[in-house]
């Protein structure tokens, strides 16, 4: 193998999957969440007892279920990308539907959690812990919805034959966003629900 060929292979393997613009957006989103997480940690350090007390009122089982659902959904997206790279459009579409179903389960579980808190009169002004809990989880909830819209648009594109083994950047781009949504939850769940 020539030096030029080695460099081309190395450059190709070093490239980020999907469109570069999505990575700028992902970095910006991660920065926003990082600021939220730091603000949470700072506020918590000011009243650890209160945060620990109200943290016990959260439904850890629902949070754990949603963690499993999002990790599974990310796996389904990985399988969708693998399928399209082999020109297996139907399999790609099926994996995307499975990922969308996972996102749907996540939303339903979160809505049930939100409804439970609202039914007990809890809102953003109840206390600092609930302000962060509701703000962070709702902000993430909206990102899940956006991610599902992106995956649904990609699914429609796959069904119309827009993607193939030679043209799959759009699927990788949407997949990268979905993985970011998953990653944020993997940090958010233990931070808000478990660590004390």
C-alpha positions, 0 to 999 in steps of 0.5 A: 500500500502506498503512502498516499493510500495509507493517508487516504485511509487514515483520513477517512477513518478520522472523519466524523460520521454525518454532516460536519454542521451537526457536530457544531450543533451537537457541541453547542447543545452539549455546552448548554446542557453542561452549563445546566448541570454545573448550575444544578451542582452549584445549587445542590452544594448550597442545600444538599439536605433539601436536594437529597430529600426531594430526590427521594420523591423521584421515580427511579424505576421509570428513570432506569427504564427510560435509560434502557429504552434510550440506550436500546434505541441508540443501538437500533440507530447503529443497526440502521446505519449498518443496514444502509451501508449494505444497501439493505433499505428495508432493514434500515427502515425497520431499525429506524422504526424500532428506534422511533418506538423507543423514543415514543416509550421514553416520551410516554414514561416521562409524561406519566412522571410529569403528570404525577408531579403536577397532580401533587401540585409540584411545579417550577416554583415549588423549590430549587430541586424541582425547578432543576428537575422539571427544567432539565428533564423537560428540556431533554424531553423536547430534544427527544421530540426533535430527535424523533422528528429527525428520525421520522424524516430519515425513515421517510427518505429511506422508504423513498429510496433517498439513501443507499450504501453510497449516499447515507450521510443523512442517516449518519447525521440524524444518528449522531444527533440521536446519540447525543440525546442518549448521551445527555440522558445517561448523564442526567439520569444519575445526576438528578435521580441517583447521586446524593 
